[in-house]
Amino acid sequence: MKLDKCLLLSWKRVLMIACAWILSVLLHNLIYGLFYDYYSRTGGDEPVFFVLAIFVIPLYFIISLVYTAIRLVSSRTS
């Protein structure tokens, strides 16, 4: 199944998710720091890596965790 390839968690995948989250946070802060003058004039913020770090990556982790748990429970009952 294609979902198994994308959603089943392993230690390698958990490490990749953690690294992606840290990288998103660092890139958000780096871009905001580099363009601070622009963002302070416009009153904005850098949204792309912020949305990745706050919503997308944790949601992917939670969905993968639930999918992995369901697969483990269903494989043990079969």
One Martini backbone bead per residue (centre of mass of N, CA, C, O) as a GRO file, in nm:
protein
   78
    1MET     BB    1   0.099   0.035   0.018
    2LYS     BB    2   0.124   0.379   0.009
    3LEU     BB    3   0.069   0.449   0.309
    4ASP     BB    4   0.301   0.292   0.434
    5LYS     BB    5   0.530   0.467   0.314
    6CYS     BB    6   0.420   0.751   0.448
    7LEU     BB    7   0.298   0.661   0.762
    8LEU     BB    8   0.500   0.479   0.876
    9LEU     BB    9   0.677   0.443   1.162
   10SER     BB   10   1.012   0.522   1.242
   11TRP     BB   11   1.305   0.622   1.360
   12LYS     BB   12   1.383   0.768   1.102
   13ARG     BB   13   1.118   0.932   1.065
   14VAL     BB   14   1.125   1.078   1.338
   15LEU     BB   15   1.393   1.221   1.284
   16MET     BB   16   1.299   1.371   1.030
   17ILE     BB   17   1.072   1.531   1.168
   18ALA     BB   18   1.247   1.676   1.376
   19CYS     BB   19   1.436   1.813   1.171
   20ALA     BB   20   1.215   1.965   1.014
   21TRP     BB   21   1.120   2.134   1.252
   22ILE     BB   22   1.386   2.272   1.322
   23LEU     BB   23   1.434   2.392   1.039
   24SER     BB   24   1.177   2.566   1.032
   25VAL     BB   25   1.243   2.740   1.275
   26LEU     BB   26   1.517   2.847   1.176
   27LEU     BB   27   1.417   2.968   0.905
   28HIS     BB   28   1.218   3.163   1.022
   29ASN     BB   29   1.425   3.325   1.194
   30LEU     BB   30   1.624   3.394   0.967
   31ILE     BB   31   1.434   3.545   0.776
   32TYR     BB   32   1.335   3.750   0.981
   33GLY     BB   33   1.619   3.865   1.048
   34LEU     BB   34   1.704   3.952   0.755
   35PHE     BB   35   1.392   4.102   0.716
   36TYR     BB   36   1.319   4.306   0.948
   37ASP     BB   37   1.272   4.578   0.810
   38TYR     BB   38   1.040   4.488   0.630
   39TYR     BB   39   0.851   4.372   0.855
   40SER     BB   40   0.834   4.637   1.024
   41ARG     BB   41   0.703   4.811   0.797
   42THR     BB   42   0.455   4.599   0.728
   43GLY     BB   43   0.370   4.409   0.980
   44GLY     BB   44   0.494   4.131   0.937
   45ASP     BB   45   0.561   3.786   0.845
   46GLU     BB   46   0.690   3.463   0.821
   47PRO     BB   47   0.470   3.200   0.714
   48VAL     BB   48   0.577   2.929   0.598
   49PHE     BB   49   0.757   2.802   0.831
   50PHE     BB   50   0.546   2.845   1.050
   51VAL     BB   51   0.327   2.654   0.938
   52LEU     BB   52   0.504   2.405   0.933
   53ALA     BB   53   0.581   2.403   1.245
   54ILE     BB   54   0.275   2.424   1.364
   55PHE     BB   55   0.096   2.229   1.157
   56VAL     BB   56   0.210   2.017   0.950
   57ILE     BB   57   0.416   1.841   1.108
   58PRO     BB   58   0.238   1.762   1.355
   59LEU     BB   59   0.007   1.640   1.185
   60TYR     BB   60   0.175   1.420   1.051
   61PHE     BB   61   0.262   1.280   1.313
   62ILE     BB   62  -0.020   1.211   1.422
   63ILE     BB   63  -0.120   1.048   1.179
   64SER     BB   64   0.114   0.841   1.185
   65LEU     BB   65   0.065   0.738   1.471
   66VAL     BB   66  -0.222   0.633   1.428
   67TYR     BB   67  -0.163   0.447   1.188
   68THR     BB   68   0.044   0.269   1.334
   69ALA     BB   69  -0.141   0.175   1.564
   70ILE     BB   70  -0.357   0.044   1.389
   71ARG     BB   71  -0.168  -0.160   1.247
   72LEU     BB   72  -0.071  -0.305   1.504
   73VAL     BB   73  -0.348  -0.395   1.609
   74SER     BB   74  -0.447  -0.543   1.346
   75SER     BB   75  -0.204  -0.748   1.332
   76ARG     BB   76  -0.261  -0.885   1.619
   77THR     BB   77  -0.566  -0.982   1.556
   78SER     BB   78  -0.497  -1.163   1.289
   0.00000   0.00000   0.00000
